């Protein structure tokens, strides 16, 4: 039986209460003091004996009440802690101030295969360096890769003041889930694709069919049309929707960084590498989706590595010798003509067919009719909310300009134009003079004329590079001549298929 005795706090009262119980030779399994209360666990105490003892207990000066309880507060907290740890799907262990294991949750026990209590971190992970680093840094460490029972995990250490630390182990895909959550769009699936024009309805109809097929998908369309939004929508309604969706822009990083971001790197792979190595997007997105944007800008070396991965789902980290195998669906996107690049020899034909199992074409904004006005109104509400001003309204006078503009930057350009208008317009009515679209509407699509501002810029850039490359036949010389980075020039030479000495 467990009892709760409440009293007016005074020195020695607990000893007097316990002496009365001890006089009846009762075993006391636990005693918890929470002044002005004492909780007692006496397994051999029966209701009859308790009734006999109540008179003596109440004669102790200061005792106010005696009640039977089902559990002691400390026992309740212990059970709650056990339940909490058992509910945690990630392996967790508590360390004392010397780095020895005090407690491990069921997920850790299942992973470890034994009870590690009393072991040091060095023994558990077979990594003396980790033990030393934890103690030297007061249990404060950046996310670090460790190995337990042959499985690569990411370790997160949380110091507990004067009492050691709590270590949580994450599989790379769990970190991938967190990364994916940071970029989560509140609209699910194809509800995020606004519009009711025939081209957008056609896109949605086809996308609904291919999204649920577990095969590589190539999404093509001009810059700014929303290819990543389509990719996210396809992931959201696929069987992989509960796993991570992670994206990499192949044009944004030089080859070596893109490779380590995509495939990760092994310990000591290069100077400045995170100690213990680092998983890439492929590992973090296991059972989910990886979206490769601007796939047409991927270097030949990475194209070859991606091709091998698509054949069997395995790869090696940068600087590593261990094969890693994951289950990931690849979605890719480009604004470039990959078939033309294949014929020109700047994109691998075998990789093109691997990526182009399924395909979608995202229509340019100029072909979406009244969707332009719908999107403009939506972006206006969004912009006003973002800059915390009353909602503005587009006047009818803006409609012809919005509808007739060529929109070379598509939805992204429209969003930027509307945001600028919301930011600078002093009135609640946005008129044609507030829209920064003058000059972009003059592009006409007819023979012998400029098709779009974007195309005109690309044609000029390509002609300039071809001309200068004759006299500056290396990326470094050309970068110096144009006062830009070696990486930027290498990227543009690949983009336009300009070959020569690298």
Backbone torsions as a table, in degrees:
resi	resn	phi	psi	omega
1	UNK	NA	143.7	178.3
2	UNK	-116.1	130.2	-178.0
3	UNK	-124.9	156.1	178.7
4	UNK	-120.8	120.2	178.2
5	UNK	-112.6	119.1	176.6
6	UNK	-104.7	145.9	-173.7
7	UNK	-153.7	168.9	170.9
8	UNK	-82.4	122.4	-171.7
9	UNK	-63.9	126.6	173.0
10	UNK	-153.7	157.0	-177.7
11	UNK	-63.4	130.2	173.5
12	UNK	89.0	-5.7	-175.4
13	UNK	-66.6	-36.8	-179.5
14	UNK	-64.0	-42.3	179.8
15	UNK	-62.5	-37.5	179.2
16	UNK	-64.8	-41.5	179.1
17	UNK	-64.6	-45.3	-178.3
18	UNK	-67.8	-32.2	179.1
19	UNK	-64.5	-36.0	178.6
20	UNK	-65.6	-42.3	179.0
21	UNK	-68.8	-39.7	-179.9
22	UNK	-65.7	-27.7	178.6
23	UNK	-64.9	-20.1	177.5
24	UNK	-97.9	13.5	179.5
25	UNK	56.5	39.7	178.5
26	UNK	-87.1	133.6	175.5
27	UNK	-74.6	130.7	178.7
28	UNK	-109.8	105.9	-178.3
29	UNK	-74.6	-33.7	-177.9
30	UNK	-155.1	143.5	174.9
31	UNK	-133.7	125.3	179.7
32	UNK	-121.6	125.6	178.8
33	UNK	-101.0	120.1	172.6
34	UNK	-132.6	73.7	-172.9
35	UNK	-47.8	135.3	5.6
36	UNK	-93.8	53.9	179.6
37	UNK	-138.1	149.8	169.5
38	UNK	-132.9	134.6	179.8
39	UNK	-113.5	133.4	-173.5
40	UNK	-130.2	130.1	175.6
41	UNK	-106.8	106.1	-179.5
42	UNK	-122.6	92.8	-174.0
43	UNK	-56.3	-32.1	-176.0
44	UNK	-90.5	1.8	178.8
45	UNK	-78.1	121.2	-179.9
46	UNK	-100.4	162.6	177.6
47	UNK	-58.5	-37.3	-179.3
48	UNK	-64.5	-44.5	-179.9
49	UNK	-65.8	-39.5	179.2
50	UNK	-60.0	-42.6	178.8
51	UNK	-61.4	-38.4	179.7
52	UNK	-66.3	-34.0	-175.0
53	UNK	-85.9	-15.5	-173.6
54	UNK	-59.4	-41.8	-178.8
55	UNK	-58.6	-44.9	-179.2
56	UNK	-66.1	-38.6	-179.7
57	UNK	-66.2	-41.0	-179.4
58	UNK	-70.7	-19.0	176.9
59	UNK	-77.6	-12.4	174.7
60	UNK	-70.5	125.7	-174.5
61	UNK	-62.9	121.5	177.3
62	UNK	107.4	-17.3	178.7
63	UNK	-69.6	127.5	-175.5
64	UNK	-110.9	-34.5	-177.0
65	UNK	-153.6	149.5	177.1
66	UNK	-132.5	118.8	-179.6
67	UNK	-131.8	155.4	176.0
68	UNK	-90.5	134.1	178.9
69	UNK	-122.6	158.7	-177.9
70	UNK	-84.5	-24.9	-176.7
71	UNK	-157.2	149.5	177.7
72	UNK	-79.8	150.1	-177.6
73	UNK	-55.2	-42.7	180.0
74	UNK	-64.8	-39.2	177.5
75	UNK	-65.4	-38.4	179.0
76	UNK	-63.6	-44.5	179.5
77	UNK	-63.0	-38.1	179.8
78	UNK	-64.9	-42.2	178.5
79	UNK	-66.0	-39.6	178.8
80	UNK	-64.8	-40.3	177.5
81	UNK	-63.7	-44.4	178.1
82	UNK	-60.2	-42.5	179.9
83	UNK	-65.1	-39.9	179.6
84	UNK	-64.0	-46.9	180.0
85	UNK	-64.3	-38.4	179.9
86	UNK	-66.7	-31.1	-178.1
87	UNK	-77.4	-18.0	-179.0
88	UNK	-76.8	122.2	-177.4
89	UNK	-78.1	-21.8	178.0
90	UNK	-85.1	140.9	176.4
91	UNK	-62.0	131.7	-178.0
92	UNK	-134.8	140.8	173.6
93	UNK	-143.3	146.7	178.6
94	UNK	-102.6	138.2	179.6
95	UNK	-114.8	150.1	171.0
96	UNK	-84.0	-178.6	-175.1
97	UNK	-67.2	-13.1	177.7
98	UNK	-98.1	4.5	178.3
99	UNK	81.4	23.8	176.4
100	UNK	-103.1	147.3	-175.1
101	UNK	-73.1	125.0	175.7
102	UNK	-96.5	-39.8	-170.7
103	UNK	-153.4	141.9	177.1
104	UNK	-134.1	140.0	179.4
105	UNK	-82.7	167.0	-176.8
106	UNK	-56.2	-35.1	179.7
107	UNK	-64.2	-36.9	177.2
108	UNK	-70.1	-41.3	179.8
109	UNK	-61.5	-41.1	179.7
110	UNK	-64.8	-38.7	-179.6
111	UNK	-71.8	-41.3	-175.4
112	UNK	-77.0	-35.8	-179.5
113	UNK	83.7	8.5	178.8
114	UNK	-160.1	170.6	175.2
115	UNK	-86.7	112.5	-174.7
116	UNK	-89.7	2.6	-177.6
117	UNK	-53.2	132.0	-179.8
118	UNK	93.9	-18.3	178.3
119	UNK	-77.3	153.1	173.1
120	UNK	-84.4	162.4	177.0
121	UNK	-59.6	-37.7	179.8
122	UNK	-60.2	-39.9	-179.8
123	UNK	-72.4	-42.5	-175.7
124	UNK	-65.1	-44.1	-176.1
125	UNK	-101.7	2.9	-177.4
126	UNK	50.0	45.9	-175.5
127	UNK	-144.3	86.8	179.3
128	UNK	-58.0	-32.4	-179.1
129	UNK	-63.1	-35.6	179.0
130	UNK	-66.2	-44.8	179.2
131	UNK	-58.2	-47.6	-179.7
132	UNK	-62.7	-44.4	-178.6
133	UNK	-63.0	-40.5	178.9
134	UNK	-61.4	-47.1	-177.7
135	UNK	-68.5	-41.9	-177.3
136	UNK	-68.4	-28.6	-177.0
137	UNK	-103.7	16.1	178.8
138	UNK	61.4	34.9	179.4
139	UNK	64.9	20.2	175.4
140	UNK	-108.0	111.3	-179.9
141	UNK	-137.0	145.8	170.2
142	UNK	-65.4	160.7	178.0
143	UNK	-50.2	129.0	-171.0
144	UNK	-136.9	142.9	179.6
145	UNK	-84.4	134.9	176.4
146	UNK	-132.6	168.3	178.1
147	UNK	-124.0	130.2	177.6
148	UNK	-133.5	120.9	-177.2
149	UNK	54.1	38.0	176.7
150	UNK	80.7	0.3	-179.0
151	UNK	-104.3	131.2	178.2
152	UNK	-79.3	127.7	-178.1
153	UNK	-136.2	159.7	175.8
154	UNK	-104.1	129.0	-174.6
155	UNK	-103.5	129.7	177.2
156	UNK	-117.7	120.0	-177.2
157	UNK	-104.5	130.2	176.6
158	UNK	-120.3	111.4	-179.1
159	UNK	-65.6	145.1	172.3
160	UNK	-117.0	120.0	-172.4
161	UNK	-49.3	122.0	176.3
162	UNK	56.1	19.5	-177.2
163	UNK	-141.0	16.3	178.7
164	UNK	99.4	-132.5	-174.4
165	UNK	-160.8	164.9	172.2
166	UNK	-112.7	124.0	178.6
167	UNK	-107.8	130.1	176.9
168	UNK	-118.0	134.1	-179.7
169	UNK	-108.9	132.5	-179.4
170	UNK	-120.7	135.7	167.3
171	UNK	-71.7	148.3	-177.2
172	UNK	-51.9	-34.8	-178.5
173	UNK	-66.3	-25.7	177.3
174	UNK	-69.2	-39.2	174.8
175	UNK	-65.7	-37.4	176.7
176	UNK	-59.7	-38.8	177.8
177	UNK	-62.6	-39.8	179.1
178	UNK	-66.8	-42.4	178.1
179	UNK	-62.6	-42.8	179.8
180	UNK	-63.1	-37.6	-179.1
181	UNK	-65.1	-31.2	179.8
182	UNK	-64.9	-28.2	-178.1
183	UNK	-106.4	18.7	-174.8
184	UNK	-70.4	130.7	175.2
185	UNK	-90.1	135.8	-177.1
186	UNK	-65.3	-28.5	176.6
187	UNK	-78.7	134.7	-178.7
188	UNK	-99.3	142.9	174.7
189	UNK	58.4	-142.2	-172.8
190	UNK	-84.2	3.8	171.4
191	UNK	-66.3	-22.1	-179.5
192	UNK	-77.6	-13.2	177.6
193	UNK	-92.2	96.4	-175.9
194	UNK	-77.9	141.0	176.2
195	UNK	136.3	153.7	179.8
196	UNK	-135.0	18.1	177.6
197	UNK	-71.9	163.0	-179.8
198	UNK	-59.8	-44.2	179.5
199	UNK	-60.8	-39.0	-178.0
200	UNK	-75.7	-32.4	176.2
201	UNK	-66.9	-40.6	177.9
202	UNK	-62.3	-43.1	178.1
203	UNK	-60.2	-46.9	-177.7
204	UNK	-63.2	-40.9	-179.2
205	UNK	-61.8	-46.9	179.7
206	UNK	-68.5	-40.5	-178.0
207	UNK	-63.4	-37.5	178.5
208	UNK	-61.2	-30.5	-180.0
209	UNK	-78.4	-44.2	-174.0
210	UNK	-81.9	-21.8	-176.3
211	UNK	-61.7	-35.1	-174.7
212	UNK	-86.6	-5.2	178.2
213	UNK	-87.7	125.8	-173.1
214	UNK	-85.1	71.1	-179.0
215	UNK	-145.2	160.4	178.3
216	UNK	-56.9	144.2	-177.2
217	UNK	-131.6	128.0	177.3
218	UNK	-105.5	124.7	-179.1
219	UNK	-111.0	120.0	-177.5
220	UNK	-114.7	150.9	180.0
221	UNK	164.1	162.0	-178.4
222	UNK	-65.7	163.8	177.2
223	UNK	-58.7	133.6	174.7
224	UNK	84.0	9.1	-178.1
225	UNK	-83.1	-13.4	178.8
226	UNK	102.1	35.8	-177.5
227	UNK	-65.2	-38.6	178.5
228	UNK	-67.1	-35.8	177.1
229	UNK	-61.1	-40.3	177.0
230	UNK	-64.5	-42.5	179.9
231	UNK	-61.7	-44.7	179.4
232	UNK	-63.2	-38.6	178.8
233	UNK	-65.1	-40.3	178.0
234	UNK	-63.3	-41.8	178.0
235	UNK	-63.5	-40.5	-174.1
236	UNK	-64.0	-26.7	-179.6
237	UNK	-107.0	7.0	179.1
238	UNK	-87.4	172.5	178.1
239	UNK	-68.6	-12.3	-179.2
240	UNK	-95.3	11.3	-170.6
241	UNK	-60.2	-27.0	-178.3
242	UNK	-85.2	-6.4	178.4
243	UNK	-99.8	170.1	-174.1
244	UNK	-65.3	149.2	166.8
245	UNK	-117.2	113.1	-178.0
246	UNK	-123.8	141.4	-173.3
247	UNK	-121.9	147.4	174.6
248	UNK	-134.5	128.6	174.9
249	UNK	-90.0	110.5	-174.1
250	UNK	-67.8	-19.0	-178.9
251	UNK	-90.4	-11.0	-172.4
252	UNK	-88.3	-15.6	-174.9
253	UNK	-128.2	145.8	172.7
254	UNK	-65.7	164.0	-171.1
255	UNK	-53.0	-46.4	-174.8
256	UNK	-67.6	-38.3	178.6
257	UNK	-71.7	-38.6	178.5
258	UNK	-62.5	-39.2	179.8
259	UNK	-64.7	-45.6	-178.8
260	UNK	-69.8	-32.8	176.4
261	UNK	-65.9	-39.3	-175.6
262	UNK	-79.6	-44.7	-172.9
263	UNK	-111.4	-5.4	-179.4
264	UNK	77.6	177.8	178.2
265	UNK	-141.4	155.2	-178.3
266	UNK	-85.9	164.0	177.4
267	UNK	-55.9	133.5	177.8
268	UNK	68.8	21.1	-176.7
269	UNK	-64.3	-33.0	179.4
270	UNK	-159.8	163.2	179.7
271	UNK	-60.8	130.1	-179.3
272	UNK	88.8	-1.6	179.4
273	UNK	-67.9	144.6	178.9
274	UNK	-60.6	132.2	-177.4
275	UNK	-62.3	133.5	-179.8
276	UNK	94.3	-6.2	-179.8
277	UNK	86.6	179.3	-176.6
278	UNK	-154.2	131.2	176.9
279	UNK	-73.8	151.1	176.7
280	UNK	-97.2	-176.1	-177.5
281	UNK	-60.9	-34.7	-178.5
282	UNK	-60.2	-43.8	179.3
283	UNK	-71.3	-41.4	-177.1
284	UNK	-69.8	-22.6	179.9
285	UNK	-98.9	14.4	-176.8
286	UNK	-49.6	131.6	-176.6
287	UNK	73.1	3.6	179.0
288	UNK	-116.6	-142.4	-172.8
289	UNK	-130.1	137.2	170.9
290	UNK	-113.9	128.3	-179.5
291	UNK	-106.8	119.4	179.9
292	UNK	-104.3	100.9	-179.6
293	UNK	-83.8	151.0	-178.3
294	UNK	51.9	49.4	-177.8
295	UNK	-61.9	-23.9	179.4
296	UNK	-67.4	-15.0	-179.9
297	UNK	-94.0	1.0	-177.5
298	UNK	-69.1	137.8	-177.9
299	UNK	-68.0	157.2	178.2
300	UNK	-55.8	-39.5	-179.7
301	UNK	-62.4	-46.7	-179.9
302	UNK	-69.1	-32.4	175.3
303	UNK	-57.9	-43.9	-179.6
304	UNK	-64.9	-40.9	-179.2
305	UNK	-68.8	-38.6	178.0
306	UNK	-66.8	-38.8	178.4
307	UNK	-59.3	-44.5	178.7
308	UNK	-62.7	-41.9	179.5
309	UNK	-61.6	-42.1	-178.5
310	UNK	-65.8	-22.7	-178.4
311	UNK	-74.4	-35.9	-177.5
312	UNK	-143.2	5.3	177.0
313	UNK	75.2	14.4	-179.0
314	UNK	-119.3	157.0	-179.8
315	UNK	-160.5	172.9	172.7
316	UNK	-119.7	140.4	174.8
317	UNK	-65.3	159.8	175.1
318	UNK	-60.2	125.6	179.7
319	UNK	77.4	5.5	-177.9
320	UNK	-104.1	163.1	177.8
321	UNK	-122.1	2.6	-178.4
322	UNK	-96.8	133.6	177.3
323	UNK	-76.6	130.1	176.7
324	UNK	-113.1	132.8	-179.0
325	UNK	-121.7	128.6	-179.9
326	UNK	-134.2	166.5	178.8
327	UNK	-116.1	98.1	-174.4
328	UNK	-132.9	140.0	172.7
329	UNK	-94.9	133.0	-179.6
330	UNK	-99.8	121.4	168.5
331	UNK	-110.7	136.0	-179.4
332	UNK	-132.3	160.5	-178.0
333	UNK	-146.3	152.0	176.6
334	UNK	-158.6	151.9	172.2
335	UNK	-100.3	-0.8	-176.8
336	UNK	-96.0	162.0	179.1
337	UNK	-85.9	94.0	-175.4
338	UNK	-65.2	-35.0	179.3
339	UNK	-62.9	-38.9	176.9
340	UNK	-66.1	-41.0	178.4
341	UNK	-62.9	-36.9	177.4
342	UNK	-62.9	-45.3	-178.9
343	UNK	-66.9	-27.9	178.5
344	UNK	-85.7	-8.0	178.4
345	UNK	82.8	14.4	-179.5
346	UNK	-98.7	-4.2	175.5
347	UNK	-140.8	136.6	-175.4
348	UNK	-65.3	129.9	179.9
349	UNK	-65.5	-42.7	-178.0
350	UNK	-65.4	-35.5	177.4
351	UNK	-69.3	-39.5	178.5
352	UNK	-56.0	-45.5	-178.7
353	UNK	-71.5	-27.6	175.4
354	UNK	-68.3	-39.4	-177.3
355	UNK	-80.4	-28.4	-172.0
356	UNK	-96.2	35.7	176.3
357	UNK	-64.8	-46.9	173.1
358	UNK	-121.4	153.2	179.7
359	UNK	-149.2	155.0	176.8
360	UNK	-136.4	146.4	175.4
361	UNK	-116.9	118.8	-179.6
362	UNK	-90.0	123.2	-175.0
363	UNK	-70.6	146.9	174.5
364	UNK	-69.0	157.6	-176.0
365	UNK	-62.5	-35.5	-176.5
366	UNK	-63.6	-17.9	179.9
367	UNK	-95.6	5.7	-172.5
368	UNK	-103.8	10.8	171.5
369	UNK	52.7	-126.7	-174.6
370	UNK	-67.0	-10.4	173.6
371	UNK	-58.1	-28.6	-178.8
372	UNK	-60.4	-45.6	-179.7
373	UNK	-68.6	-40.1	178.5
374	UNK	-59.7	-46.1	-179.7
375	UNK	-66.2	-39.1	-179.5
376	UNK	-62.1	-42.9	178.7
377	UNK	-65.5	-40.5	179.5
378	UNK	-63.6	-46.0	-179.9
379	UNK	-64.9	-32.5	178.4
380	UNK	-65.4	-45.0	176.8
381	UNK	-61.2	-42.9	-179.0
382	UNK	-63.6	-44.0	-178.5
383	UNK	-66.2	-43.3	-180.0
384	UNK	-63.0	-39.2	177.4
385	UNK	-65.5	-38.7	-177.6
386	UNK	-66.9	-40.1	-178.7
387	UNK	-95.8	6.8	172.9
388	UNK	57.5	57.5	173.4
389	UNK	-131.8	157.4	178.4
390	UNK	-56.5	148.9	-176.1
391	UNK	-61.7	129.9	175.6
392	UNK	-91.2	163.5	-180.0
393	UNK	-131.3	136.8	176.5
394	UNK	-76.3	131.5	178.0
395	UNK	-78.2	155.1	177.6
396	UNK	-56.0	-25.3	179.9
397	UNK	-65.2	-17.8	179.1
398	UNK	-84.5	-16.1	-171.2
399	UNK	-62.2	-47.4	-179.5
400	UNK	-59.6	-40.8	-179.3
401	UNK	-65.4	-41.3	179.7
402	UNK	-65.8	-41.6	-176.3
403	UNK	-74.7	-32.3	-175.2
404	UNK	-92.0	-9.6	-180.0
405	UNK	-68.0	147.2	-178.5
406	UNK	-77.4	-22.8	178.6
407	UNK	49.2	63.7	178.9
408	UNK	-61.1	-27.0	177.7
409	UNK	-93.3	2.9	174.0
410	UNK	57.7	-141.1	-172.9
411	UNK	-61.3	-37.9	-179.7
412	UNK	-63.3	-40.7	178.8
413	UNK	-66.2	-44.2	178.3
414	UNK	-58.3	-43.8	179.8
415	UNK	-61.3	-41.4	179.2
416	UNK	-66.4	-41.4	179.1
417	UNK	-61.5	-45.1	-179.2
418	UNK	-67.1	-38.7	179.1
419	UNK	-63.2	-43.8	179.2
420	UNK	-62.1	-40.7	179.6
421	UNK	-63.1	-43.5	179.0
422	UNK	-63.7	-33.2	-176.5
423	UNK	-76.0	-35.0	-173.1
424	UNK	-102.9	-20.3	-176.9
425	UNK	-69.5	127.8	-179.1
426	UNK	-85.5	-21.7	-179.4
427	UNK	-93.8	165.5	175.1
428	UNK	-82.1	-7.6	176.7
429	UNK	-108.0	122.0	-179.8
430	UNK	-94.9	118.5	-178.1
431	UNK	-105.0	178.3	-175.1
432	UNK	-58.8	-34.1	-179.7
433	UNK	-67.6	-17.5	-179.6
434	UNK	-88.8	-9.9	-177.8
435	UNK	-95.7	123.8	-177.9
436	UNK	-88.1	69.5	179.7
437	UNK	-126.3	6.9	178.0
438	UNK	-63.8	134.9	177.6
439	UNK	100.0	-29.4	-179.8
440	UNK	-85.5	-18.1	-177.0
441	UNK	-85.4	-4.7	-176.9
442	UNK	-82.2	-13.3	-179.6
443	UNK	-69.1	127.5	-179.2
444	UNK	-121.6	144.2	-178.6
445	UNK	-98.1	88.2	178.2
446	UNK	-147.2	163.5	-173.7
447	UNK	-59.8	134.0	175.8
448	UNK	81.1	-2.1	-179.3
449	UNK	-115.3	167.1	178.8
450	UNK	-67.3	129.5	179.8
451	UNK	-81.5	-37.7	179.6
452	UNK	-159.6	159.0	177.4
453	UNK	-61.4	-40.8	-179.1
454	UNK	-61.2	-44.3	-179.1
455	UNK	-65.7	-39.1	179.4
456	UNK	-62.0	-43.2	179.5
457	UNK	-64.0	-43.6	-179.4
458	UNK	-64.2	-40.4	179.8
459	UNK	-63.1	-43.5	179.4
460	UNK	-63.6	-44.2	-177.6
461	UNK	-62.8	-44.5	-179.6
462	UNK	-63.0	-45.2	-179.5
463	UNK	-61.9	-42.6	179.8
464	UNK	-62.5	-45.7	-178.8
465	UNK	-65.6	-41.9	178.9
466	UNK	-61.3	-39.7	-178.6
467	UNK	-69.1	-46.8	-176.5
468	UNK	-73.5	-26.9	-175.5
469	UNK	-65.9	-21.0	178.0
470	UNK	-65.5	-41.3	-177.8
471	UNK	-94.6	-15.6	179.5
472	UNK	-128.7	72.2	-167.8
473	UNK	-82.2	40.1	170.1
474	UNK	-150.8	155.7	-177.4
475	UNK	-63.5	-35.0	-178.0
476	UNK	-72.1	-41.3	177.7
477	UNK	-63.7	-43.4	-178.5
478	UNK	-67.4	-38.2	177.9
479	UNK	-63.8	-40.0	178.2
480	UNK	-65.1	-41.5	-179.8
481	UNK	-62.9	-40.0	-176.6
482	UNK	-95.1	4.2	176.8
483	UNK	54.7	50.1	176.3
484	UNK	-139.1	-175.8	-174.9
485	UNK	-83.6	152.0	175.7
486	UNK	-57.8	-40.3	-179.3
487	UNK	-63.3	-42.6	-178.9
488	UNK	-62.7	-41.5	-179.9
489	UNK	-68.1	-43.2	179.3
490	UNK	-59.5	-40.1	179.1
491	UNK	-63.0	-43.9	-177.3
492	UNK	-71.5	-35.4	177.1
493	UNK	-63.2	-40.6	176.1
494	UNK	-64.9	-41.8	-177.1
495	UNK	-58.5	-42.0	-176.1
496	UNK	-98.1	5.0	176.5
497	UNK	66.7	31.1	179.0
498	UNK	-87.8	112.7	-173.2
499	UNK	-105.6	160.6	-179.7
500	UNK	160.8	-161.6	178.7
501	UNK	-71.6	137.1	179.3
502	UNK	-88.6	NA	NA
